[in-house]
Structure formats: C-alpha cells, structure tokens
Amino acid sequence: MRIRRRGCLVLAAALAVASGCKKAPQQPEAGVWGVVDGTPITSAEVDKFYRTQLNPDAPQPSQDEALSLKLNVLDELINNHILLEKAKALGLQAADGEVEDKFTEFKSPYTEEEFQRQIKARGYTVDDLKNDIRQQLSIQKVINHEVVAKIAVTDQDVQDFYNQNRAQFNVTEPQYRIAQIVVTPHKDPGLRNRKNDDATTDPEARRKIAALEQQLSTGADFAQVAMDYSEDPASAGSGGDLGYVPESSLSQSDPALKKAVMSLKAGQVSGVIVLRDSYRILKLVSKEAPGQRDLNDPSVQQSIRDNIRNRKEQLLRAAYLAVARNNAKINNYLAQQVVESAGKLPVVVAPKAADAAPAAPAQ
C-alpha cells in the first residue's frame, strides 16, 4: 500500500509540475490580425486591400459582410506570404526588369494624370504598385513551376473525355465562339484582371476602351489585352473567351451585340460597342455549322485539352496550397477574435509601421 501511495504522490506531483509549466495561449500584439511563420499581417494591411474591393457607388457593406470579406482578404494574404516564401526558396522572385516591363504595360493606356488618379483612387503609391506587381509575378512563377509544369494531358485523356461527353459536341444550330473585352463606368469588387485595372467613371471608361481599341488596331493580342484590362470577372482570366454561343442565345442578347457578331468574319475584331451599362469590343474567334463535331477536328481536341488542363490546374493548385499551409505555422487572430466576440468587429489599434502595401491576392 505504501508503494502504491508513493506512486500516486509522485504521479500527482508530476502532473502538478506539467500543469504549472503549461504556457498560456499567446496573445497577438495590438493591430496584428494574423501571423505566418513569425511574420505579422496587420489590420492596416487587411484594411488597405479590403478598401480596393469596395464599390464606391454601392451601399456600404453591413458589419457581417465587411467581416466576411476581411476574413477572406486575410486568408489570401496568408496564402500570398506562403507562396512568396516559396518563390524565395526556389529562386523564382521576379527580376527588376520584369517588374518594370509590367509596370510600363499597366501605365500604357493612360496619360500621366489619369495614371496618378488611378493609383490615388486605390490608396496606392507607385512603390506600392510596383511591390504588388513584383509579388504577383513571383507568385505566378511559383504556380507555373510547381503546378502548371507538372500537368500532362494525354491523347487517351482526350479520347476518354470525348467518348464520355459526345453529346456535348453535337451542334444543333449555328454557334459563334466569341471573346470580349468589357469596360464599365463603375468599380467592381469582384474584378480580377491582371492589371487590377478598373474604370470608376463614365469618362474614364470611355477613355480606357478607346485606348484598348487603339492597342488592338496596332496588332496587340486580343486575349492578352482582355486578361490585362477587361472588367468582366467571368471571362477576363481566360482572355475574354466566352466559348461557343448558340445563335438562339445571341437573339436574346442586346441587339447591338448580335448585330456586331453577325457582321464579323472569323478572326475579326469589332469596334467599340456602346451598351446601357458597359462598353465592349468583341472578337469572333470562329463559327460552327450544325452537326456532330468529330474528335479529329483540331478545335474539338484543343477545347478538350484546355478543359482537362484547367480542371487539373485548379485541383493541383488547391492541393499544393493546402500542403504548403500544412507546413507553415499560421495564427489567424482575426478569425479567433470574431468567434470570441460572436461576430463583432474586433477593436484594435494599428501599429504605426503597418502601412506597407499588402500583396494582391494570387489569381
């Protein structure tokens, strides 16, 4: 009995020591909403990018909407930090020359006065913008190296996709493959073009679309211009490509759009089309007659390869980022505070050194 009692006393003492040594949860410094591998992300950084997401012409978001968007912004900034560290480790950081080239492209549609007005509206400086460009280029290099370069689409993949989706390639009416560039006179918080370029007024939108039309008339690639400047969140990332549009759907669209499409030959680009809520430039990529499209058709093969490649890229990119996050030490204090305050915005005092521009979320 003495031995058992002594053992119990020793165990109790050990537990007491362990309990006494347990550290209290670490509290964030004032104004810090997240930490990634020891690097803080401040409320000022989140707020700065959050403001670029807001439409000045729309009603202010509710507290719940604002918190949800800020949580999303913080999560993307965390991802960016992880990918930028990957870029550093892999030697894939953007060079000064690449940054300057992209910066020049960004400025090209504007006069100096318009350009200054653009970055001022975003609350940015020229250095902020160049920093964003450097980070975006570096992140894309990582994705290209770690994800895109590892994707392979085999002939068997294409054959299997066609066999499983044969009905999809049966054209029952004339179809028009259309690409578009859209410019609107209002800010869109969901915009994701490569230049983060968004007209906010009608005069600005008219100047921008005229400048883009001029670029196209001098030989600029339509898809590249669309990816850089189009303000349609759904199609900008794919070079403005809308895929094949049936003639019946064209008949249900704005008459000006149908008239423009029907007047074009394959490969031609329209002039500026003025609609009630936007300005557009269209390109007729190709026109398809009714009938079953065969796998030997090069356009069918290419569309299947693009479809498979895009799906694989989305899957591998999500998996790659998930693994990278697993290997990082992340503290999301904003999420923690939102839970603890039952959905109320935490009151914080931002540190003075927190005005550095955050990286724009990766595309």
C-alpha positions as CSV (number, residue, x, y, z in Angstrom):
1,M,0.0,0.0,0.0
2,R,2.9,2.4,0.8
3,I,4.4,1.7,-2.6
4,R,1.1,2.4,-4.4
5,R,0.5,5.6,-2.3
6,R,4.0,6.8,-3.0
7,G,3.5,6.2,-6.7
8,C,0.3,8.1,-6.6
9,L,2.0,11.0,-4.9
10,V,4.8,11.0,-7.5
11,L,2.3,11.0,-10.3
12,A,0.3,13.8,-8.7
13,A,3.5,15.9,-8.3
14,A,4.4,15.3,-12.0
15,L,1.0,16.4,-13.1
16,A,1.2,19.5,-11.0
17,V,4.6,20.4,-12.5
18,A,3.3,19.8,-16.0
19,S,0.3,22.0,-15.3
20,G,2.5,24.7,-13.8
21,C,4.7,24.7,-16.9
22,K,1.9,24.9,-19.4
23,K,2.1,28.2,-21.3
24,A,-0.9,30.5,-21.6
25,P,-2.1,31.0,-25.2
26,Q,0.0,33.7,-26.9
27,Q,-1.9,36.9,-27.4
28,P,-1.3,39.0,-30.6
29,E,0.2,42.4,-30.5
30,A,-2.2,45.3,-31.0
31,G,-3.2,45.6,-34.6
32,V,-1.9,42.2,-35.6
33,W,-4.6,40.0,-37.3
34,G,-2.5,37.1,-38.4
35,V,1.0,35.7,-38.2
36,V,2.6,33.4,-40.8
37,D,5.9,31.7,-39.8
38,G,6.6,34.6,-37.4
39,T,5.7,37.4,-39.9
40,P,2.7,39.5,-38.8
41,I,-0.1,40.6,-41.0
42,T,-1.7,43.7,-39.6
43,S,-5.2,45.1,-39.6
44,A,-3.9,48.1,-41.6
45,E,-2.7,45.7,-44.4
46,V,-6.0,43.9,-44.5
47,D,-8.0,47.2,-44.5
48,K,-5.9,48.6,-47.2
49,F,-6.6,45.8,-49.6
50,Y,-10.2,45.5,-48.3
51,R,-10.8,49.1,-49.5
52,T,-9.8,48.2,-53.0
53,Q,-12.5,45.6,-53.1
54,L,-15.3,48.0,-52.4
55,N,-17.6,49.6,-55.0
56,P,-17.8,53.3,-54.1
57,D,-21.1,53.5,-55.9
58,A,-22.7,50.7,-53.9
59,P,-24.1,50.9,-50.4
60,Q,-21.6,50.3,-47.6
61,P,-21.5,46.6,-46.6
62,S,-23.0,45.5,-43.3
63,Q,-20.8,44.6,-40.4
64,D,-21.3,40.9,-41.2
65,E,-20.4,41.4,-44.9
66,A,-17.4,43.5,-44.0
67,L,-16.1,40.9,-41.6
68,S,-16.6,38.1,-44.1
69,L,-14.7,40.0,-46.8
70,K,-11.9,40.9,-44.4
71,L,-11.5,37.3,-43.3
72,N,-11.2,36.3,-47.0
73,V,-8.7,39.1,-47.6
74,L,-6.6,37.9,-44.6
75,D,-6.7,34.3,-45.8
76,E,-5.5,35.3,-49.2
77,L,-2.7,37.4,-47.7
78,I,-1.7,34.4,-45.7
79,N,-1.6,32.3,-48.9
80,N,0.4,35.1,-50.6
81,H,3.0,35.1,-47.9
82,I,3.5,31.4,-48.1
83,L,3.8,31.4,-51.9
84,L,6.3,34.4,-51.7
85,E,8.4,32.4,-49.3
86,K,8.3,29.5,-51.8
87,A,9.4,31.9,-54.5
88,K,12.4,33.0,-52.4
89,A,13.4,29.4,-51.6
90,L,13.1,28.3,-55.2
91,G,14.9,31.3,-56.6
92,L,11.8,32.4,-58.6
93,Q,11.4,36.0,-57.4
94,A,10.6,38.5,-60.2
95,A,13.5,40.4,-61.5
96,D,13.6,44.3,-61.6
97,G,13.3,44.2,-65.4
98,E,10.2,42.1,-65.4
99,V,8.6,44.4,-62.8
100,E,9.4,47.5,-64.9
101,D,8.0,45.9,-68.1
102,K,4.7,45.1,-66.3
103,F,4.6,48.5,-64.8
104,T,5.0,50.1,-68.2
105,E,2.2,47.9,-69.6
106,F,0.0,48.9,-66.7
107,K,0.5,52.6,-67.4
108,S,0.3,52.4,-71.2
109,P,-3.5,53.1,-71.7
110,Y,-3.3,56.2,-69.5
111,T,-1.9,59.7,-69.6
112,E,0.3,60.5,-66.6
113,E,-2.6,62.5,-65.0
114,E,-5.0,59.6,-65.4
115,F,-2.5,57.1,-64.1
116,Q,-1.9,59.2,-61.0
117,R,-5.6,59.4,-60.5
118,Q,-5.9,55.6,-60.8
119,I,-3.4,54.8,-58.1
120,K,-4.6,57.5,-55.8
121,A,-8.1,56.1,-56.0
122,R,-6.7,52.8,-54.8
123,G,-4.8,54.5,-52.0
124,Y,-1.5,53.3,-53.5
125,T,1.8,54.9,-54.4
126,V,4.0,54.0,-57.3
127,D,6.2,52.0,-55.0
128,D,3.1,50.1,-53.7
129,L,2.0,49.3,-57.2
130,K,5.5,48.0,-58.2
131,N,5.6,45.9,-55.0
132,D,2.3,44.4,-55.9
133,I,3.5,43.6,-59.4
134,R,6.7,42.0,-58.1
135,Q,4.7,39.8,-55.7
136,Q,2.1,38.8,-58.4
137,L,4.8,37.9,-60.8
138,S,6.7,35.9,-58.2
139,I,3.6,34.0,-57.1
140,Q,2.7,33.2,-60.7
141,K,6.2,31.8,-61.3
142,V,5.8,29.5,-58.3
143,I,2.4,28.3,-59.7
144,N,3.9,27.8,-63.1
145,H,6.9,25.9,-61.7
146,E,5.2,23.8,-59.1
147,V,1.7,23.2,-60.7
148,V,1.4,24.1,-64.3
149,A,4.6,22.5,-65.4
150,K,3.6,19.2,-63.9
151,I,0.3,18.9,-65.7
152,A,0.2,16.4,-68.6
153,V,-2.8,15.8,-70.9
154,T,-2.5,12.5,-72.9
155,D,-4.2,11.5,-76.1
156,Q,-6.1,8.9,-74.1
157,D,-7.4,11.6,-71.7
158,V,-8.8,13.5,-74.7
159,Q,-10.3,10.3,-76.2
160,D,-11.9,9.4,-72.9
161,F,-13.4,12.8,-72.4
162,Y,-14.8,12.9,-75.9
163,N,-16.4,9.4,-75.5
164,Q,-18.0,10.4,-72.2
165,N,-19.2,13.8,-73.4
166,R,-20.0,13.0,-77.1
167,A,-23.4,14.7,-76.9
168,Q,-21.7,17.9,-75.9
169,F,-20.1,18.1,-79.4
170,N,-23.3,17.7,-81.3
171,V,-24.1,21.2,-82.6
172,T,-27.9,21.6,-83.2
173,E,-27.7,25.2,-84.5
174,P,-25.0,27.6,-85.7
175,Q,-22.7,28.6,-82.9
176,Y,-20.3,31.5,-82.6
177,R,-17.1,31.4,-80.5
178,I,-16.8,34.9,-79.1
179,A,-14.3,36.7,-77.0
180,Q,-14.9,40.0,-75.4
181,I,-13.3,43.0,-73.6
182,V,-15.6,44.8,-71.2
183,V,-15.2,48.2,-69.6
184,T,-17.7,49.5,-67.1
185,P,-18.1,53.0,-65.6
186,H,-18.2,51.7,-62.0
187,K,-16.0,49.8,-59.7
188,D,-16.5,46.0,-59.4
189,P,-15.2,44.4,-56.1
190,G,-15.1,41.0,-57.9
191,L,-12.7,42.2,-60.7
192,R,-9.7,40.0,-61.2
193,N,-7.8,41.2,-64.3
194,R,-4.0,41.0,-64.4
195,K,-3.5,44.8,-64.0
196,N,-6.2,45.2,-61.3
197,D,-7.4,48.0,-63.7
198,D,-10.9,49.2,-63.2
199,A,-12.6,52.3,-64.5
200,T,-14.7,54.1,-62.0
201,T,-16.5,56.9,-64.0
202,D,-18.0,57.1,-67.5
203,P,-15.4,59.5,-68.9
204,E,-12.7,57.2,-67.5
205,A,-14.4,54.1,-69.1
206,R,-14.7,55.8,-72.5
207,R,-11.0,56.8,-72.4
208,K,-10.0,53.3,-71.4
209,I,-12.0,51.5,-74.1
210,A,-10.7,53.9,-76.7
211,A,-7.1,53.2,-75.6
212,L,-7.7,49.5,-75.8
213,E,-9.3,49.7,-79.2
214,Q,-6.1,51.6,-80.3
215,Q,-3.9,48.9,-78.9
216,L,-5.8,46.2,-80.8
217,S,-5.7,48.2,-84.1
218,T,-1.9,48.3,-83.9
219,G,-1.7,44.5,-83.5
220,A,-2.0,43.8,-79.8
221,D,-3.1,40.3,-78.9
222,F,-6.8,40.3,-78.1
223,A,-6.5,37.6,-75.4
224,Q,-3.6,39.4,-73.6
225,V,-5.4,42.7,-73.7
226,A,-8.5,41.1,-72.2
227,M,-6.6,39.4,-69.4
228,D,-4.9,42.6,-68.6
229,Y,-7.7,45.1,-68.8
230,S,-11.2,43.5,-69.3
231,E,-13.6,44.2,-66.4
232,D,-15.7,41.1,-66.8
233,P,-14.7,38.9,-63.8
234,A,-16.1,35.8,-65.5
235,S,-14.1,36.0,-68.7
236,A,-11.0,38.2,-68.2
237,G,-8.9,35.3,-66.8
238,S,-9.5,33.3,-70.0
239,G,-8.6,36.1,-72.4
240,G,-12.2,37.2,-72.7
241,D,-13.2,33.8,-74.2
242,L,-17.0,33.2,-73.9
243,G,-16.8,29.8,-75.6
244,Y,-19.4,28.9,-78.2
245,V,-22.6,30.9,-78.1
246,P,-25.7,29.4,-79.9
247,E,-27.4,31.7,-82.4
248,S,-30.6,31.4,-80.3
249,S,-28.8,32.9,-77.3
250,L,-27.5,35.7,-79.5
251,S,-31.0,36.5,-80.4
252,Q,-31.9,37.0,-76.7
253,S,-28.9,39.4,-76.1
254,D,-28.7,43.1,-76.8
255,P,-29.5,43.7,-80.5
256,A,-26.2,45.7,-80.8
257,L,-24.2,42.7,-79.7
258,K,-26.0,40.3,-82.1
259,K,-25.5,42.8,-85.0
260,A,-21.8,43.1,-84.2
261,V,-21.3,39.4,-84.1
262,M,-23.2,38.7,-87.3
263,S,-21.2,41.4,-89.2
264,L,-17.8,39.8,-88.3
265,K,-15.9,37.1,-90.1
266,A,-13.8,34.6,-88.1
267,G,-10.8,36.3,-86.7
268,Q,-12.1,39.8,-87.0
269,V,-12.5,42.3,-84.1
270,S,-15.4,44.8,-83.7
271,G,-15.2,48.4,-82.9
272,V,-16.4,49.7,-79.6
273,I,-20.0,48.7,-78.8
274,V,-21.9,51.1,-76.6
275,L,-24.4,49.4,-74.3
276,R,-26.5,50.7,-71.5
277,D,-24.2,49.6,-68.7
278,S,-20.8,49.0,-70.4
279,Y,-18.5,49.4,-73.4
280,R,-17.4,46.2,-75.3
281,I,-15.1,45.1,-78.0
282,L,-15.9,41.6,-79.5
283,K,-13.8,39.1,-81.4
284,L,-15.4,36.4,-83.5
285,V,-12.9,33.5,-83.0
286,S,-14.8,31.0,-85.1
287,K,-18.2,30.0,-86.4
288,E,-19.5,26.4,-86.2
289,A,-22.2,24.9,-88.6
290,P,-24.7,22.5,-87.1
291,G,-23.8,18.8,-86.9
292,Q,-21.7,16.3,-84.8
293,R,-18.2,17.7,-84.3
294,D,-15.7,14.9,-84.7
295,L,-12.7,14.3,-82.5
296,N,-10.4,14.8,-85.5
297,D,-11.5,18.4,-85.5
298,P,-8.5,20.4,-84.2
299,S,-10.8,22.9,-82.4
300,V,-12.5,20.0,-80.6
301,Q,-9.2,18.5,-79.5
302,Q,-7.9,21.9,-78.3
303,S,-11.1,22.7,-76.3
304,I,-11.0,19.3,-74.6
305,R,-7.3,19.7,-73.8
306,D,-7.9,23.2,-72.4
307,N,-10.9,21.9,-70.3
308,I,-8.9,19.0,-68.9
309,R,-5.8,21.2,-68.2
310,N,-7.9,23.8,-66.5
311,R,-9.5,21.3,-64.2
312,K,-6.2,19.7,-63.3
313,E,-4.7,23.0,-62.7
314,Q,-7.4,24.0,-60.3
315,L,-7.2,20.7,-58.5
316,L,-3.4,20.7,-58.2
317,R,-3.2,24.3,-57.2
318,A,-5.7,23.8,-54.4
319,A,-3.8,20.7,-53.2
320,Y,-0.4,22.4,-53.5
321,L,-1.6,25.4,-51.4
322,A,-3.2,23.1,-48.8
323,V,0.1,21.2,-48.4
324,A,2.1,24.5,-48.2
325,R,-0.3,25.7,-45.5
326,N,0.2,22.4,-43.6
327,N,3.9,23.1,-43.5
328,A,3.5,26.7,-42.3
329,K,2.8,28.0,-38.8
330,I,-0.3,30.1,-39.1
331,N,-2.2,32.1,-36.5
332,N,-5.4,33.7,-37.7
333,Y,-6.2,36.1,-34.8
334,L,-8.9,37.9,-36.6
335,A,-10.9,34.7,-37.0
336,Q,-10.3,33.9,-33.4
337,Q,-11.5,37.3,-32.2
338,V,-14.6,37.1,-34.4
339,V,-15.5,33.8,-32.9
340,E,-14.9,35.0,-29.3
341,S,-16.9,38.2,-29.9
342,A,-19.8,36.4,-31.6
343,G,-19.3,38.1,-34.9
344,K,-18.4,41.6,-33.8
345,L,-15.5,43.5,-35.4
346,P,-12.5,43.5,-33.1
347,V,-11.4,46.9,-31.9
348,V,-7.7,47.2,-32.5
349,V,-5.1,49.9,-32.5
350,A,-3.0,49.5,-35.7
351,P,0.8,49.9,-35.2
352,K,2.4,52.8,-36.9
353,A,4.6,50.6,-39.1
354,A,1.7,48.8,-40.7
355,D,1.2,50.9,-43.7
356,A,3.1,48.7,-46.1
357,A,1.0,47.7,-49.1
358,P,-0.1,44.1,-49.0
359,A,0.3,41.7,-51.9
360,A,-2.7,41.5,-54.1
361,P,-4.3,38.0,-53.8
362,A,-3.0,35.5,-56.3
363,Q,-5.1,34.9,-59.4
